[in-house]
């Protein structure tokens, strides 16, 4: 048995949902649930069970729609989808309780913040609730506990919460420095260790690398390759940290000595060959870029399968590979990283465009401000609830059951989207018709002008 809910929008959107029986057309909740009973007491204010019932089932439609694509609608509400030991239904009930606690807490603090709903907002909430009730099947409304009073109260609480959150975050510091929000921009190409299929390419790639190195050797004096210890000494000499460097070098040499005595790890020959191919490609590209070839063009010359990308990230960005962050830390703008950056999937060739991308940095500033605002709102909710005289009737909570399935009515949403598209096309057609009429009038005017000119030329002189 299925029913369809139509939507109504005012202060918030009550989304269309479909309702279907999970375990027959059971009326267990309807027959035993006392909507007038107190479900939550918050600082002396009594929240009726009917409001909690509606909030829970409305939330059910959102969660079931989200997780049914993974678990299917049949029984998803009684599945432990989070692996927390709770069914989805129990998690929804807990969340609904927390939501109502926050909504009531915010409403009780409105006077302290000097905010209130306008009469227009209250009227809109009442109208939306009435439209929602009248547009939907009575049996569906009964199952959800959706009465005019309940839905209107829920809408008003949601609207008050929106107004309150603006006031709650009003004192948040919105000054963010460039240093805190800095987003660097890099270009990179990844040479994968798992893309090549033909072993014969190895020889060609090696020859390419050797050729590029040979060209450079003709124009550069021969030098002994620097060891890691040499590089550390060189950098230390610039900062006057020679003593610390010597200690580091000695420690490094001790580690090397110990490593040399250890049993070497064996690597699969095919894997080793793939890594060598990728490394050779990365080095060949680095030498091409150093010789003046454009970064993307150099990548394409080395391998058609490689791709070049541009990304921005911050120093603490958890979504960006830490190897890319570390490789570009402290480099001046416009620097090519002259050593391939090794990761588990291959080798990156990296070019640091800038340490501070203006657009990305400004966008990150907005994100930081929003994070601060959200943190402030969460802080206040937690404080108000912790300080409240709060009780929840567990018997009422247990009486809310999930003996049917609720979900967003995607078919209705799609039909409305199609209707909107059709209306847009109609508007476009009307606009085109108006344009044709204007063009016709213009042609007529030009014709009249030509006729007038001809008549003027043929009139006899007087």
Secondary structure, 3 states (H helix, E strand, C coil): CEEECCCEECCCEECCEEEEECCCCCCHHHHHCCCCCEEEEECCEEEEHHHHHHHHHHHHHHHHHHHHHHHCCCCHHHCCCCCCCCCHHHHHHHHHHHHHHHHHHHHHCHHHHCCCCCHHHHHHHHHHHHHHHHCCCHHHHHHHCCCHHHHHHHHHHHHHHHHHHHHHCCCCCCCCCHHHHCCEEEEEEEEECCCCCCCCHHHHHHHHHHHHHHHHHHHCCCCCCCCHHHHHHHHHHHHCCHHHHHHHHHHHHHHHHHHHHCCCCCCCHHHHHHHHHHHHHHHHHHHHHHCCCCHHHHHHHHCCCCCEEEEEECCCCCCCCHHHHHHHCCCCCCEECCCCEEECCEEEEEEEEECCCHHHHHHHHHHHHHHHHHHHHHHHHHHHHHHCCEEECHHHHHHCCCCEEEEECHHHHHHHHHHHHHHHHHHHHHHHHHHHHHHHHHHHHHHHHHHHHHHHHHCCCC
